[in-house]
Amino acid sequence: LVAQKTIEAIFTNTTIIAVPLFIFAANVMNAGKITEYVFGVCKGLVGRFPGGLAHVNVLASLVFSGMTGSAVADASGLGKMEIDAMRAEGYDDGFSCAITAASATIGPIFPPSIPAVIYAMLTGASVGALFMAGMMPGVILAICLCIYIAFISKKRKYPKSVPPQLGAYLRYCFKAIWALLTPVILLVGIYTGVMTPTEAGALAGAYALLIAVLVYHILNWEGLKQVIFDTVKGTGSVSIMVGAASAISFIFAKEQIGVRLGNWITSFTDSKYVFLIMVNIIILVLGMFVDTSVIQLVMIPILWPVAQQFDVNIIHFGLIIIFNMMLGLSTPPFGMCLFITSGISGTPLKNVIKEIWGPIVVMLIVLLIITFIPQSVLFLPKMFGLM
């Protein structure tokens, strides 16, 4: 009975309702080909540099992340288009897939973020503060990936894209402005207090649907039915995991497993940063073998009580967990983004794994930055009075 009430409390939580809304928005954008406009605008901006399309890949993922908050939506939606374009210009397939997988992980780090919503539900953290905290790590990761791309592109002599004519490009941007307004509307709405993150998710879905149907005329009734089907399917998967993890979390709390683990850790160290290193190692290892959603839903109820004993900031801890989870999406042998990019491009998985190690090193460097420099995460939420 208690477990039943616990699960009921989870699914009547207004915060968790944001998850299916953002899933719907992502599906509409992919089905409505709004991603093509995002890709086109980014190509005009950075395609002219050496390794241009790889830079476009990262920038497009950063922009798209401000619309959906889902790495899988990014990898499967933008990914096909990005890999095909890079293949046509002579990039190695394994490299194209690896960059696509790594850049897709920016999605749930930069706001809005579905994992951030779930973390807030599990810990009581502010969704708005988590969203704001993810901006700087997302941008830092994008910059670091572009530095890596510049180095590899110079070494392998990857090509530049032909710059578009200014007039044609401006006309294209004007046509794409409706799609690019999505993250602006979302973030301004949330941080001005006009709407909650859940209401922002509803607005994102409605807005994406309107522009896909009425502005771009690229989503018909059959497409909409498929979007709804995919949303229900995705929401069902998340709901099953949330429900099961909630029951497990109840058992952990009842048996005081988190407290016991905390007492065990504090028995041999009182350093907050030693604890955070242990958390990073645990989540990174689990991320190689276990689905990231399961890691989040099972491990946070165990680790957060321990983090409180070490006086770790709830927002800082959340971004460390989320970043670790996203790294897990790109780590062999079972990184979901590796399988997605391999599948949609027809590239052998071994070729993708061979090329992913460089981006993984880049992501590990950024993880160390946000772990040991908390202000890289907390600066913006403090500046805007969210903490």
Secondary structure, DSSP 8 states (H G I E B T S, - for coil): -HHHHHHHHHHT-TTTTHHHHHHHHHHHHHHTTHHHHHHHHHHHHHTTSTTHHHHHHHHHHHHHHHHH--HHHHHHHHHHHHHHHHHHTT--HHHHHHHHHHHHTTTTTSSS-HHHHHHHHHH---HHHHHHHTHHHHHHHHHHHHHHHHHHHHHHT--------HHHHHHHHHHHHHHHHHHHHHHHHHHTTSS-HHHHHHHHHHHHHHIIIIIS----HHHHHHHHHHHHHHHHHHHHHHHHHHHHHHHHHHTTHHHHHHHHHHTT---HHHHHHHHHHHHHHHHTTS-HHHHHHHHHHHHHHHHHHTT--HHHHHHHHHHHHHHHTTSTTT-HHHHHHHHHHT--HHHHHHHHHHHHHHHHHHHHHHHH-THHHHHHHHHTT--
